[in-house]
């Protein structure tokens, strides 16, 4: 299992209580949008408008409004960044880091943390 289901659902409830949540696009998000014909810059203002659980393979998904573009897309929480100064920003970042670590280990059999310390 990648996610602890109870922890993921608890985070979703906290996120729902803080909606909309301002966020920033990551390189993965920007690349995915450009592949779909939507030009997004790294400085683009986006916000999480709703959240849902996409199962263990998908994790926490977010309906993200791309401000100034009038579009809403669904993306993984791991493809956007929430400032750590947000009331639940640190909890979101912990979920993202843990999920990315587990996905890397499941896919490649390698710990990202051990790679960072080896370099």
PLY file of the C-alpha trace (Angstrom):
ply
format ascii 1.0
element vertex 119
property float x
property float y
property float z
element edge 118
property int vertex1
property int vertex2
end_header
0.00 0.00 0.00
1.17 3.48 -0.84
-1.21 5.53 1.32
-2.43 5.01 4.83
-6.12 5.30 3.97
-7.20 6.73 7.35
-4.46 9.39 7.26
-5.32 10.32 3.66
-9.01 10.68 4.53
-8.17 12.78 7.61
-6.04 15.10 5.44
-8.86 15.38 2.90
-11.25 16.48 5.66
-8.76 19.11 6.84
-8.25 20.32 3.27
-12.01 20.55 2.69
-12.30 22.78 5.77
-9.74 25.21 4.25
-11.00 25.37 0.66
-10.13 27.10 -1.56
-6.41 26.56 -0.94
-3.94 28.74 -2.86
-1.22 26.70 -4.56
1.63 26.85 -7.04
2.16 24.62 -10.07
5.13 22.25 -10.19
7.10 21.43 -13.33
5.08 18.20 -13.68
1.82 20.13 -13.52
3.01 22.71 -16.06
4.22 19.98 -18.44
0.94 18.08 -18.16
-1.10 21.19 -18.86
1.01 22.11 -21.89
0.53 18.59 -23.28
-3.20 19.32 -23.13
-2.94 22.71 -24.80
-3.16 24.82 -21.65
-0.28 27.21 -21.17
0.60 27.63 -17.52
3.58 29.52 -16.12
5.43 28.74 -12.90
4.11 32.03 -11.51
0.50 31.21 -12.46
-1.98 31.54 -9.60
-3.90 28.32 -8.99
-6.12 27.13 -6.17
-7.42 23.82 -4.92
-11.20 24.02 -5.18
-12.13 20.49 -4.12
-10.43 17.24 -3.13
-11.19 13.56 -3.58
-9.49 10.24 -2.99
-8.49 8.46 -6.18
-7.62 5.18 -4.49
-4.21 3.93 -3.48
-2.79 4.25 -7.00
-4.02 7.83 -7.50
-3.81 9.21 -3.98
-5.40 12.55 -3.13
-6.69 14.29 -6.23
-7.49 17.97 -6.47
-9.79 19.99 -8.67
-7.51 22.91 -9.38
-8.76 26.21 -10.68
-6.28 27.96 -12.95
-6.95 31.58 -12.21
-6.86 34.03 -15.12
-7.56 31.08 -17.45
-11.05 30.17 -16.22
-10.24 26.44 -16.28
-10.51 23.67 -13.71
-8.48 20.46 -13.98
-8.03 17.37 -11.82
-4.46 16.64 -10.72
-2.62 14.72 -8.06
-1.80 16.60 -4.88
1.84 15.66 -5.55
1.84 17.85 -8.70
1.13 21.13 -6.92
2.70 22.98 -4.01
1.02 24.62 -1.06
3.03 27.14 0.94
4.24 25.83 4.29
2.83 29.00 5.85
-0.70 27.78 5.03
-2.42 26.40 8.19
-2.15 22.82 6.86
0.73 23.40 4.45
3.21 21.30 6.44
0.77 18.38 6.68
0.18 18.52 2.93
3.94 18.59 2.26
4.49 15.59 4.55
1.82 13.63 2.65
3.44 14.61 -0.67
6.94 13.64 0.44
5.81 10.33 1.94
3.79 9.44 -1.16
6.59 10.34 -3.58
9.03 8.26 -1.51
6.72 5.23 -1.49
6.00 5.54 -5.22
9.72 5.69 -6.01
10.39 2.63 -3.90
7.47 0.71 -5.41
8.46 1.65 -8.97
12.25 1.59 -8.82
13.08 -0.21 -5.58
15.09 2.85 -4.53
14.70 5.27 -1.66
14.81 8.90 -2.76
16.09 9.89 0.70
19.05 7.51 0.41
19.87 8.88 -3.05
19.89 12.45 -1.70
22.34 11.55 1.07
24.60 9.61 -1.34
25.13 12.62 -3.59
0 1
1 2
2 3
3 4
4 5
5 6
6 7
7 8
8 9
9 10
10 11
11 12
12 13
13 14
14 15
15 16
16 17
17 18
18 19
19 20
20 21
21 22
22 23
23 24
24 25
25 26
26 27
27 28
28 29
29 30
30 31
31 32
32 33
33 34
34 35
35 36
36 37
37 38
38 39
39 40
40 41
41 42
42 43
43 44
44 45
45 46
46 47
47 48
48 49
49 50
50 51
51 52
52 53
53 54
54 55
55 56
56 57
57 58
58 59
59 60
60 61
61 62
62 63
63 64
64 65
65 66
66 67
67 68
68 69
69 70
70 71
71 72
72 73
73 74
74 75
75 76
76 77
77 78
78 79
79 80
80 81
81 82
82 83
83 84
84 85
85 86
86 87
87 88
88 89
89 90
90 91
91 92
92 93
93 94
94 95
95 96
96 97
97 98
98 99
99 100
100 101
101 102
102 103
103 104
104 105
105 106
106 107
107 108
108 109
109 110
110 111
111 112
112 113
113 114
114 115
115 116
116 117
117 118
